[in-house]
Amino acid sequence: MNYSPCTYEFSGVSTRIVSYSNIPLETLEQILSIRKLAFIDRKKWDIKSYQGSDYEWDEYDDPDALYLYANENDRVTGCVRLRASSKPTLMNGSLSFILPTEKTRPPLNHCWEATRFALSANNLSTRKLTRANVDIRTAALFLSMIKFAQQQKIHTYEIVVDTLMEKILKRSGWPIERINSALGSKGEQIIYGTLPCTLKTYEEVLSKNAIHRATVFTHSHMTHRSSDRLHKSLDTPQLLADRNIPAKIPMHTELQL
């Protein structure tokens, strides 16, 4: 997906959304490193696709993926992965066990999946909270997700979160619509649900967090990343065809947004 990169700014927090094909190598490495620190080191998740490196990634980090990330002084401080629900996703892959049997998913032509939400822990920004007592980077990423959705005519995000993330979403003014729940790999409750991407929701998140409206910058030109360079950087032996990342075993574990 060659989506033209776009930068947002909310109350001094800069966020950018870039496609897998266009994201700079150094930025992708930082995102994968933050995910490894968040999910493997801190949360101790049993992610079967992780095979012991400085990066956490899976088969859904591919040309169909978009990455929304917060950055400060050229360093990534938070991130989330977005994929169109009409493409292969975790929801119709290893997370299909949580999909309800009595209800259908949202219409896939206007629905995207949001996964792998993570923040870096060793940054001064972690002490900056909004009026809703939410990390300023979290609020900026949420608002950027909604802004992107409105630009792309996305009506809904589908997510799987734990109860802590559900509380954060509610506190931020973006409550999840619960559709189903199940137990994660560690026996904790996880929730499958949707997040609306309406103008009313956008205004609610702005108001609850007392955040200034976005400044939006678009970038029409960006050099494509070299697959050889990425291969060497991640130091892995086997690549999937037409992808810049190694083949990985499908994951079956709990996820946060």
N, C-alpha and C positions, 0 to 999 in steps of 0.2 A: 504494500500500500504506500504510494508516494504522496502522502498528504503534505501540503505545504506547511512548514513549521510556523507556529504562532506563539507569541509571547504575551502573557498577561501580567498585570501588576495590581495587587490588592494591598493597600496600606503598607507599602514599602516592600512587600514580599513578591519577588519575581518568580513566575512559573512559565514553563514552556512545554508545548506539546509537539512531538516529533515522531515521525514514522520510524519503524525499525530500519528501513532501507536508508534513511537520511540521518539518523542520529550519529553524532561523532563517537568514535570508538572510546575515547576517554570518558565520555558521559555514560555510555552504556556500561562500561566497566564499573563506574561508581554506583550506578543503579543496582547492578547485580551484586556488588559488594555490600551495599546497604541491606539488600534483601537477605543475604547470607547472615549478616550480623543480627538482623531482626528475627528471622525465622529459625535459623539453625542454632546460633549461639545463645540468643536471649530466650526465645520461646521453646527451644529444644524440640521443635517439630520433627516428626518422623517422616520426612519427605523422601520418598523412594527414588525420585529423579536426581536427588543430590548425591554426588559420588566423591565428595571430599576435596573441594578446591576452595579458593577464596571467593567464589561466585556461586549464587543460587539462580538457576534458570531451568526451564523445562521445554518441552516440545512446542509450547505455545508462544515462546519468544522467537517469532519468525516474521516474515514480511507482512503478515496480516495484523501485526501488533502495532499499537501506538503507545508511546510513553509520555505521561504527563509528570513533570518533576519540578520541584522547587529548587532554586539554586541561589547561592550567596557567595560572592567572590569566586566565581567559577567552580564552586563545589556544590554537588548535589546534596540537598538536605532532606528531601522527601520525594516519594514517587508513588505512582500507581500505573498499572498496565490496563489498557483499554482494547477491547476486541469487539468487532461486530458479531452479534449473536447468530447471524446467518452463516458465519464462518465456523470452522472447528473451534470449540471452546472447552473449558473445564466443565461447564454445565452439561454439555452433551457428551463429555468424556468421563474422566475419573470422578467427577462430582455428580454424575447423573443419579446416583442413589438417593440424593436429597430432593430431587424433583418430585412434586406431588403427583399422585395418581388421580385425584379427584378434580384437579384444576389444571388448566393448560398454562403454558408459559405465555408471556406477553407476545404480541405479534413481532416476529423476529426481524421484519424489515424496518422497524423503528426502535429496535432494542439493542443495546450493547452490554457486554459483560465488563465489569470492573473488578480486578483482582490485584493481589500483591501490593496492597497499600502498606508503606513502611516509612518511618522517619529515622534519620540518623540521631543517635543519642548523645554524641559528643560535640554538640553545637550550642552556642549561646542562645540561638533562637528558641531552644526548648524551654527557656524561662519566660518567653513572651506569650502571654495568654490574652485571648479576646475577652470581651465583656461576658460572654457565655462560658468562660473558664475552659476554653478550647485552645490548644496550641495554634498559634497564628498561622503556621504552615499548613496544618490540617484544614483550617477554615479556608485558606487561599486555594488549596488543592480542590476542596469540595466546590467552591465557587467556580473555579476554572473548569471542572467537570461539567457543571451545569451550563456555563457559557459555551463551551465546545458543543454540548448537546444541542443547544438552541441553534447554533450556526450550522450544524449538520442534520437538523430535523430528526434528532434522536428524542423519542418521547420518554424512554425509561432506561435505567441501568438495572441489570439483575446482578445480585451479589450473594455471597455466602459469608456471614460474619459470626463472630462469637458474641456473647452477651455484653462484653465490655465495649466492643465497637458499636453495638446497637445503641448503647447508652450515649456514646460520644456523638453519634449521628443525631439522636433525638435532642441532645443538649445544643447541638449546633444549629438546630432548626430544620434539619433534613431527615425526619423520621422514616425508618424503613417500613414498608408495608409487608408484614409477615405473611408468607404463603405456606411455608412448611418448616419443620425443624427435625433435627436428627442428632445423633451423638457423633462427635469427632473421634479421631484416633486416640485421644487421651481421655475419652469418656466424658468430655464436657459438651454442653449443649451448643449447637451451631444452628444458625437460622438462614433459610433461603427466603429472599424477598426482593422487592423492587424499590427503586428510588425514582420519584417523579422528577422531570426536568422542565417544569413549567416556569414562566416568568414569576408567578406568585411564590414559588419555592425559592427562586433566586433572591427575590426581595426579602423573604423571611430570613434567609441565612445572612444576608447583608445586615439586616436590622438587628437580629439577635446578637451578632458578634460585633456590631458597631464598626463595620469595615467600610472604607471608601469604595466607591464604584471602580470597576476595572478600567485600566488603560490597556489597549490592545495594539500590538504591533505584529505585522505579518512579515514573513521572510520568504520571498518567492524562489530564491536560489540557494541551494546547499549541495556541496559535493557528496556523492555517494561514498559510503565506507568501503574500504578494501577488505574483502573476505580473507585474503591471505594474511593481512595484518591482524585481524581479529583472531584467526586461527592460531597464529603464533602467540598472541597475547594470552589467550585462554589456555594454551598449552594442552590441547586435547588431540587424540589420535584420529577420530573419525567424524566426518561431517555429513549431515543430511543433504540430499540433493537439493540444489537451489536455495540452500539456507547457509547462514554464516555461523551457525552454532552446532554443537555436537548433538547427535541423537541421544535421547534420554528416555528412561523408563517412565511411563505415565504415572502421575502422582495420585495417591489416594490418601488424603489427610484433610484436616480442617484448614480453612482459609480465613483470612481477614480481608476486608475490602481492599 
